[in-house]
Amino acid sequence: MSLFAKNNTETINTFDTENLQDKSSDAPKIFNTEVPFDHIISRKVKSSRHIILNQPEILNAIGFLEVQYLKHFIKAAENSPSVNTVIVKGTGRAFSSGGDVLSLYKSIYIPNNIHGYKKAWDIWNIIASMKKPYVAIMDGFSIGTGAGLAAHGSFRVATEKTVFSMPEAAFGFVSDAGSSFFLNQLDNMIGTYIALTAQYLKGADVFFSGIATHYVPSHRLGAMEYRISQLDVVDHDEVDSIIEEFSADPGTQYRHTLKGNVVKTIKNCFKYNTVEEILEALDKDGSDFALKTKTEMLKLSPTSLKANLELIRRASKSSFASCMESESRAAMNKLLCPDFKEGVDARFVKHTQPRWNPSTLNAVDIDYVRSEILDKQNVYTAKIFHENAFHAYPYWKYGLPSDKDVQKIIQNPETAFYNYYQVVSYFLQKSNYKFGVLEKVIDILDRNTRSGDKSLAGKIEWIE
């Protein structure tokens, strides 16, 4: 959840569908009212359904009613025999800057609005459970709830304009939108780092960290959408191949930074189960990156930091459905905590630094966090039922290899791979030379392996 309220009407360079198909006419009735219809546009383009977030003046921030429209259009596309692929994108400078925090802040004591927040939760289950290819084009801000609209989909396309963040701790809330599940899918504690720092990742880092499955320069998106729209079958592998055709190197201007020693620092410092231990590890690390990270964390809500870390750790062994229920329970309880009102008022109304209560980590009782935020039952907890209570996304394979993937190959006694070159070659061939695989595997090997004779041709071993 987040909100950017900047005025901007710049349009993104994507395939123009305006004259190909009319807007859908079956707008859902929700709470006996309707969203102005051009906030969410749904168009049939050849064999694909394009769902467009269209409020560029507020960077495509979405409220309860917009979420209901999104759910309606996504489910309709999933059930339509004439639709093979769903493409979700935004106009202007954003995919979506997240949930409409100000509206929620102003109406948290109005029952219908809280029920609306509860009803919004199953959109993550709808997206994650789709059988058809779901392509999220993250061309611009992809923040909070907006990040959730992309992260649970089978294909997540980053560009040089992508900005990704889960900033909830910066305004006294908890990371939501299914983040406790999808952040746990990332390597090297990067998911924990994202939840506890509210930092913004740019396009190349979004791709190489595993959040996005592909990196496509924004000027190629229109042609990519056109090709996908021509598909006459439901075929994830074919969609993957098409997107890959338009992928390209970010170039020196957009190089990623989450690699090498930075990743080592994140892995070594964010592995702990208390925020205090993480901060101590960052201080002990002493690098510029570590000390800057510590400074930024100390600006965030201490209560939110402890709640986020507990949610992330609990989710590491939980099913998707279980994570959604835990998150919704925590979110509903956190809405009524003083930090949420203080954080939103300070950040979005007064534009000042929030005065958190409690103001320090030491003053936050973890037992209180568990009993009153994470575990306290409330009537607004979302119940997510799905026939497959999965622990991993069905289509995660379309992203880059992970550390675990490389480790498994090196340590498998049945694998004949002997040296650095053979491991790199294996992953290149397996991925059909997917863009980014070479750089990602080399970084993984450099961080995690050693060779007995100090040559790339020598036998390598995995080191913890």
C-alpha positions as CSV (number, residue, x, y, z in Angstrom):
1,M,0.0,0.0,0.0
2,S,1.3,3.5,-0.8
3,L,0.3,6.7,-2.6
4,F,2.1,9.1,-4.8
5,A,-0.1,12.1,-5.5
6,K,1.8,13.9,-8.2
7,N,0.1,15.4,-11.2
8,N,1.4,13.9,-14.5
9,T,-0.3,13.1,-17.7
10,E,2.6,11.7,-19.7
11,T,1.6,8.5,-21.5
12,I,3.8,5.4,-21.8
13,N,5.0,4.1,-25.2
14,T,2.9,1.1,-25.6
15,F,0.8,-0.6,-28.3
16,D,-2.2,1.8,-29.0
17,T,-5.4,-0.2,-28.6
18,E,-7.8,2.8,-28.7
19,N,-9.2,2.1,-32.1
20,L,-9.0,-1.7,-32.1
21,Q,-11.7,-2.6,-29.6
22,D,-14.3,-0.8,-27.6
23,K,-14.2,-0.6,-23.8
24,S,-15.9,-3.4,-22.0
25,S,-19.5,-2.5,-21.2
26,D,-20.1,-4.9,-18.4
27,A,-18.9,-2.7,-15.5
28,P,-19.6,-4.4,-12.2
29,K,-21.9,-2.9,-9.6
30,I,-20.1,-2.5,-6.3
31,F,-21.5,-1.1,-3.1
32,N,-24.4,0.4,-5.1
33,T,-22.0,2.8,-6.8
34,E,-19.6,2.9,-9.7
35,V,-16.0,4.0,-10.3
36,P,-15.7,6.6,-13.0
37,F,-15.3,4.1,-15.8
38,D,-12.1,5.4,-17.3
39,H,-10.2,4.7,-14.0
40,I,-9.8,1.1,-15.1
41,I,-10.1,0.3,-18.8
42,S,-10.5,-3.2,-20.2
43,R,-10.1,-3.9,-23.9
44,K,-10.1,-7.0,-26.0
45,V,-7.2,-6.9,-28.4
46,K,-7.1,-9.9,-30.8
47,S,-6.7,-12.9,-28.4
48,S,-5.6,-10.9,-25.4
49,R,-7.3,-8.8,-22.7
50,H,-5.6,-5.5,-21.9
51,I,-6.5,-4.1,-18.5
52,I,-5.2,-0.5,-18.1
53,L,-4.9,1.5,-14.9
54,N,-5.7,5.0,-16.0
55,Q,-5.3,7.6,-13.4
56,P,-1.9,9.1,-14.3
57,E,-2.5,12.3,-12.3
58,I,-2.2,10.2,-9.1
59,L,0.2,7.7,-10.6
60,N,-2.5,5.1,-10.9
61,A,-3.1,4.8,-7.2
62,I,-6.1,2.5,-6.6
63,G,-8.9,2.4,-4.0
64,F,-11.3,-0.3,-2.9
65,L,-13.6,0.2,-5.9
66,E,-10.9,0.1,-8.5
67,V,-9.7,-3.2,-7.0
68,Q,-13.2,-4.6,-7.4
69,Y,-13.1,-3.6,-11.1
70,L,-9.7,-5.2,-11.5
71,K,-11.0,-8.5,-9.9
72,H,-14.0,-8.5,-12.2
73,F,-12.0,-7.9,-15.4
74,I,-9.3,-10.4,-14.5
75,K,-11.7,-13.2,-13.6
76,A,-13.8,-12.5,-16.8
77,A,-10.6,-12.8,-18.9
78,E,-9.6,-16.0,-17.1
79,N,-13.0,-17.5,-17.9
80,S,-13.4,-16.3,-21.4
81,P,-12.6,-18.8,-24.2
82,S,-11.6,-16.0,-26.5
83,V,-8.9,-14.7,-24.3
84,N,-5.5,-16.4,-24.2
85,T,-3.4,-13.8,-22.4
86,V,-4.0,-11.0,-19.9
87,I,-1.8,-7.9,-20.1
88,V,-2.0,-5.4,-17.2
89,K,-0.3,-2.0,-17.5
90,G,-0.7,1.7,-16.5
91,T,-0.7,5.0,-18.2
92,G,1.7,7.8,-17.4
93,R,4.7,7.4,-15.2
94,A,3.4,4.5,-13.2
95,F,2.2,0.9,-13.4
96,S,0.6,1.6,-10.0
97,S,1.9,3.7,-7.1
98,G,-0.2,1.5,-4.7
99,G,-3.3,1.8,-2.6
100,D,-5.1,5.1,-1.9
101,V,-3.7,5.6,1.6
102,L,-5.2,9.0,2.2
103,S,-8.7,7.7,1.5
104,L,-8.2,4.7,3.8
105,Y,-6.8,7.0,6.5
106,K,-9.8,9.3,6.3
107,S,-12.3,6.5,6.5
108,I,-10.9,3.7,8.7
109,Y,-13.8,4.0,11.1
110,I,-16.5,3.7,8.5
111,P,-17.5,0.0,8.5
112,N,-18.3,-0.3,4.8
113,N,-14.8,1.0,3.9
114,I,-13.1,-1.5,6.2
115,H,-15.2,-4.3,4.6
116,G,-14.1,-3.0,1.2
117,Y,-10.5,-3.4,2.3
118,K,-11.2,-7.0,3.3
119,K,-12.9,-7.7,0.0
120,A,-9.9,-6.4,-1.9
121,W,-7.6,-9.1,-0.5
122,D,-8.6,-12.0,-2.7
123,I,-7.3,-10.2,-5.8
124,W,-3.8,-11.6,-5.0
125,N,-5.2,-15.1,-4.9
126,I,-7.0,-14.5,-8.2
127,I,-3.8,-13.4,-9.9
128,A,-1.5,-16.1,-8.4
129,S,-4.0,-18.8,-9.3
130,M,-4.5,-17.9,-12.9
131,K,-4.1,-20.6,-15.5
132,K,-3.7,-18.2,-18.3
133,P,-0.5,-16.1,-18.9
134,Y,-0.7,-12.9,-16.9
135,V,1.7,-10.2,-18.1
136,A,2.3,-7.2,-15.7
137,I,4.2,-4.4,-17.4
138,M,6.0,-2.6,-14.6
139,D,6.9,0.5,-16.7
140,G,7.2,3.1,-13.9
141,F,6.3,3.2,-10.2
142,S,5.3,-0.3,-8.9
143,I,4.7,0.4,-5.3
144,G,3.0,-1.4,-2.4
145,T,-0.4,-2.6,-3.7
146,G,0.8,-1.8,-7.2
147,A,3.8,-4.2,-6.6
148,G,1.3,-6.9,-5.6
149,L,-0.6,-6.5,-8.9
150,A,2.6,-7.5,-10.6
151,A,4.5,-9.8,-8.2
152,H,1.9,-12.6,-8.1
153,G,1.6,-12.9,-11.9
154,S,3.3,-15.4,-14.2
155,F,5.2,-12.7,-16.1
156,R,6.6,-9.5,-14.6
157,V,8.3,-7.1,-17.1
158,A,10.7,-4.5,-15.7
159,T,12.0,-1.6,-17.8
160,E,14.5,1.2,-17.2
161,K,11.6,3.3,-15.7
162,T,10.6,0.7,-13.1
163,V,10.7,1.7,-9.5
164,F,9.7,-1.0,-7.0
165,S,9.2,-0.6,-3.2
166,M,7.2,-1.9,-0.2
167,P,7.2,1.4,1.8
168,E,4.6,0.6,4.4
169,A,6.9,0.9,7.4
170,A,7.6,4.5,6.4
171,F,4.0,5.4,7.3
172,G,3.4,3.1,10.2
173,F,1.7,0.2,8.4
174,V,2.6,-3.4,7.6
175,S,3.7,-4.7,4.2
176,D,0.6,-6.2,2.6
177,A,-0.5,-7.1,-1.0
178,G,0.8,-10.7,-0.4
179,S,4.3,-9.4,0.1
180,S,5.1,-11.8,3.0
181,F,4.8,-14.6,0.5
182,F,6.4,-13.2,-2.6
183,L,9.3,-11.5,-0.8
184,N,10.2,-14.9,0.7
185,Q,10.7,-16.2,-2.8
186,L,13.7,-13.9,-3.3
187,D,17.3,-15.0,-2.6
188,N,19.8,-13.8,0.0
189,M,17.3,-12.1,2.4
190,I,16.6,-9.5,-0.3
191,G,12.9,-9.8,0.5
192,T,13.5,-9.1,4.2
193,Y,15.7,-6.1,3.2
194,I,12.9,-4.7,1.0
195,A,10.3,-5.1,3.8
196,L,12.5,-3.5,6.5
197,T,14.0,-0.6,4.6
198,A,11.3,0.8,2.4
199,Q,14.0,1.4,-0.2
200,Y,13.3,1.9,-3.9
201,L,14.7,-0.6,-6.4
202,K,15.1,0.4,-10.0
203,G,14.5,-1.7,-13.1
204,A,17.7,-3.6,-13.4
205,D,17.8,-4.5,-9.7
206,V,14.1,-5.5,-9.9
207,F,15.0,-7.9,-12.7
208,F,18.3,-9.4,-11.3
209,S,16.8,-9.8,-7.8
210,G,14.1,-12.0,-9.2
211,I,11.1,-9.7,-8.7
212,A,10.7,-9.4,-12.5
213,T,11.0,-12.2,-14.9
214,H,12.2,-10.1,-17.8
215,Y,13.8,-6.8,-18.6
216,V,12.5,-5.0,-21.7
217,P,13.4,-1.4,-22.7
218,S,10.2,0.7,-22.6
219,H,10.4,1.7,-26.3
220,R,10.0,-2.0,-27.2
221,L,6.8,-2.6,-25.2
222,G,4.4,-1.7,-27.9
223,A,5.8,-4.2,-30.3
224,M,6.0,-6.9,-27.6
225,E,2.3,-6.4,-26.7
226,Y,1.3,-6.6,-30.3
227,R,3.1,-10.0,-30.7
228,I,1.6,-11.4,-27.5
229,S,-1.9,-10.3,-28.7
230,Q,-1.5,-12.4,-31.8
231,L,-1.1,-15.7,-29.9
232,D,-3.9,-18.1,-30.7
233,V,-3.3,-20.5,-27.9
234,V,-2.9,-20.4,-24.1
235,D,0.8,-21.1,-23.9
236,H,3.1,-19.8,-21.1
237,D,6.3,-21.0,-22.8
238,E,5.3,-19.1,-26.0
239,V,4.6,-15.9,-24.1
240,D,8.0,-16.3,-22.4
241,S,9.7,-16.7,-25.7
242,I,8.0,-13.6,-27.2
243,I,8.9,-11.4,-24.2
244,E,12.5,-12.7,-24.4
245,E,12.7,-11.6,-28.0
246,F,12.3,-8.0,-26.9
247,S,14.6,-8.2,-23.8
248,A,17.9,-6.3,-23.8
249,D,20.8,-5.3,-21.6
250,P,20.0,-2.3,-19.4
251,G,23.3,-0.7,-20.5
252,T,25.8,1.1,-18.3
253,Q,23.3,3.8,-17.4
254,Y,21.0,1.4,-15.7
255,R,23.3,-1.2,-14.2
256,H,22.1,-3.2,-11.2
257,T,23.6,-2.7,-7.8
258,L,22.3,-5.7,-5.9
259,K,25.2,-8.0,-6.5
260,G,28.6,-8.9,-5.1
261,N,29.5,-7.4,-1.7
262,V,26.1,-5.6,-1.4
263,V,24.3,-8.9,-1.7
264,K,26.7,-10.5,0.8
265,T,26.0,-7.7,3.3
266,I,22.2,-8.1,2.9
267,K,22.4,-11.9,3.3
268,N,24.7,-11.8,6.3
269,C,22.9,-8.9,8.1
270,F,19.2,-9.6,7.4
271,K,19.3,-13.3,8.3
272,Y,18.6,-12.6,11.9
273,N,15.2,-12.9,13.5
274,T,15.1,-9.7,15.5
275,V,15.4,-6.1,14.2
276,E,17.9,-5.3,16.9
277,E,20.2,-8.1,15.7
278,I,19.9,-6.9,12.1
279,L,20.9,-3.4,13.1
280,E,23.8,-4.6,15.1
281,A,25.0,-6.7,12.2
282,L,24.8,-3.7,9.9
283,D,26.8,-1.7,12.3
284,K,29.4,-4.4,12.6
285,D,29.6,-4.8,8.8
286,G,30.6,-1.1,8.6
287,S,30.4,-0.7,4.9
288,D,28.9,2.5,3.5
289,F,25.9,0.5,2.2
290,A,25.4,-1.1,5.6
291,L,25.6,2.1,7.6
292,K,23.3,3.9,5.2
293,T,20.8,1.1,5.4
294,K,20.9,1.2,9.2
295,T,20.3,5.0,9.1
296,E,17.3,4.6,6.9
297,M,15.8,1.8,9.0
298,L,15.9,4.0,12.1
299,K,13.6,6.5,10.4
300,L,10.8,3.9,10.1
301,S,8.1,2.9,12.5
302,P,9.7,0.6,15.1
303,T,6.4,-1.2,15.6
304,S,6.1,-1.7,11.8
305,L,9.6,-3.0,11.6
306,K,9.1,-5.7,14.2
307,A,5.7,-6.6,12.8
308,N,7.1,-6.9,9.2
309,L,10.0,-9.1,10.2
310,E,7.7,-11.4,12.2
311,L,5.3,-11.7,9.2
312,I,8.2,-12.5,6.8
313,R,9.7,-15.1,9.1
314,R,6.3,-16.8,9.7
315,A,5.6,-16.8,6.0
316,S,8.8,-18.6,5.1
317,K,7.1,-22.0,5.7
318,S,3.5,-21.1,5.1
319,S,1.3,-21.6,2.1
320,F,0.1,-18.7,-0.1
321,A,-3.4,-18.9,1.4
322,S,-2.1,-18.9,5.0
323,C,0.1,-15.9,4.3
324,M,-2.8,-13.9,2.9
325,E,-4.9,-14.6,6.0
326,S,-2.1,-13.6,8.3
327,E,-1.3,-10.4,6.4
328,S,-4.9,-9.3,6.3
329,R,-5.3,-9.9,10.0
330,A,-2.2,-7.9,10.8
331,A,-3.2,-5.1,8.4
332,M,-6.6,-4.7,9.9
333,N,-5.2,-4.6,13.4
334,K,-2.4,-2.2,12.4
335,L,-4.9,0.3,10.9
336,L,-6.1,1.0,14.4
337,C,-2.7,1.6,15.8
338,P,-1.5,5.1,16.5
339,D,1.5,4.8,14.2
340,F,-0.7,4.4,11.1
341,K,-2.6,7.6,11.7
342,E,0.6,9.4,12.7
343,G,2.6,8.1,9.7
344,V,0.0,9.0,7.1
345,D,-0.7,12.4,8.6
346,A,3.0,13.2,8.7
347,R,4.1,11.8,5.4
348,F,1.1,12.7,3.2
349,V,-0.6,15.6,4.8
350,K,1.9,17.6,6.8
351,H,5.0,16.4,5.0
352,T,7.0,16.1,8.2
353,Q,8.9,13.3,10.0
354,P,6.5,11.1,11.9
355,R,6.7,10.9,15.7
356,W,6.4,7.2,16.3
357,N,4.9,5.8,19.4
358,P,6.8,3.9,20.8
359,S,9.7,5.9,19.4
360,T,12.4,3.3,19.8
361,L,12.8,-0.4,19.1
362,N,13.6,-1.2,22.7
363,A,10.3,0.3,23.7
364,V,8.3,-2.0,21.4
365,D,7.3,-5.2,23.1
366,I,7.4,-8.1,20.7
367,D,4.7,-9.9,22.7
368,Y,2.4,-6.9,22.1
369,V,3.2,-7.0,18.4
370,R,2.3,-10.7,18.3
371,S,-0.8,-10.6,20.4
372,E,-2.4,-7.3,19.3
373,I,-1.2,-7.0,15.7
374,L,-0.3,-10.4,14.3
375,D,-2.5,-12.8,16.1
376,K,-5.6,-10.9,17.4
377,Q,-8.6,-12.2,15.6
378,N,-11.0,-9.7,13.9
379,V,-14.0,-9.9,11.7
380,Y,-12.2,-8.4,8.8
381,T,-9.6,-11.1,8.3
382,A,-9.7,-12.3,4.7
383,K,-10.4,-16.0,4.2
384,I,-8.5,-17.2,1.2
385,F,-9.4,-20.7,0.1
386,H,-7.8,-22.3,-3.0
387,E,-7.6,-25.9,-4.2
388,N,-3.9,-25.6,-4.4
389,A,-2.5,-24.2,-1.1
390,F,0.9,-23.8,-2.9
391,H,4.2,-22.9,-1.2
392,A,5.9,-21.7,-4.5
393,Y,4.5,-19.9,-7.5
394,P,3.6,-22.2,-10.3
395,Y,5.4,-20.1,-12.9
396,W,8.4,-18.9,-11.0
397,K,10.6,-20.8,-13.4
398,Y,10.4,-18.0,-16.0
399,G,12.8,-15.7,-14.0
400,L,16.5,-15.9,-13.6
401,P,18.3,-18.8,-11.8
402,S,18.6,-18.5,-8.0
403,D,21.5,-19.2,-5.7
404,K,19.7,-22.4,-4.7
405,D,19.4,-23.5,-8.3
406,V,23.1,-23.1,-8.8
407,Q,24.0,-24.7,-5.5
408,K,21.8,-27.7,-6.3
409,I,23.7,-28.3,-9.5
410,I,27.1,-28.0,-8.0
411,Q,26.4,-30.2,-5.0
412,N,24.4,-32.9,-6.9
413,P,26.6,-36.0,-6.8
414,E,25.0,-37.2,-10.1
415,T,26.0,-34.0,-11.9
416,A,29.1,-34.2,-14.0
417,F,29.8,-30.5,-13.7
418,Y,33.4,-29.9,-12.7
419,N,34.3,-26.3,-13.2
420,Y,33.0,-22.7,-13.5
421,Y,32.7,-22.8,-17.3
422,Q,30.6,-26.0,-17.2
423,V,28.1,-24.5,-14.7
424,V,27.7,-21.3,-16.7
425,S,27.2,-23.2,-19.9
426,Y,24.6,-25.5,-18.3
427,F,22.4,-22.6,-17.2
428,L,22.8,-20.7,-20.5
429,Q,21.7,-23.8,-22.5
430,K,18.9,-24.6,-20.1
431,S,17.5,-21.1,-20.4
432,N,18.0,-21.0,-24.2
433,Y,20.4,-18.2,-23.6
434,K,17.9,-16.0,-21.8
435,F,19.1,-12.4,-21.3
436,G,20.5,-11.9,-17.8
437,V,21.4,-15.5,-17.1
438,L,25.1,-15.1,-17.8
439,E,25.5,-12.1,-15.5
440,K,23.4,-13.6,-12.8
441,V,25.1,-17.0,-12.7
442,I,28.6,-15.4,-12.7
443,D,27.6,-13.2,-9.8
444,I,26.3,-16.3,-7.9
445,L,29.5,-18.2,-8.5
446,D,31.7,-15.3,-7.6
447,R,29.9,-15.0,-4.2
448,N,29.5,-18.6,-3.3
449,T,32.2,-20.8,-4.8
450,R,35.9,-21.3,-4.8
451,S,38.3,-23.3,-6.9
452,G,41.1,-25.4,-5.6
453,D,43.6,-24.3,-8.2
454,K,42.3,-20.7,-8.4
455,S,41.4,-21.0,-12.1
456,L,38.1,-20.9,-13.8
457,A,38.8,-24.3,-15.3
458,G,39.5,-25.9,-11.9
459,K,37.0,-27.9,-9.8
460,I,34.7,-25.6,-7.8
461,E,33.0,-26.1,-4.5
462,W,30.1,-24.3,-2.9
463,I,30.9,-22.4,0.3
464,E,28.3,-21.2,2.8
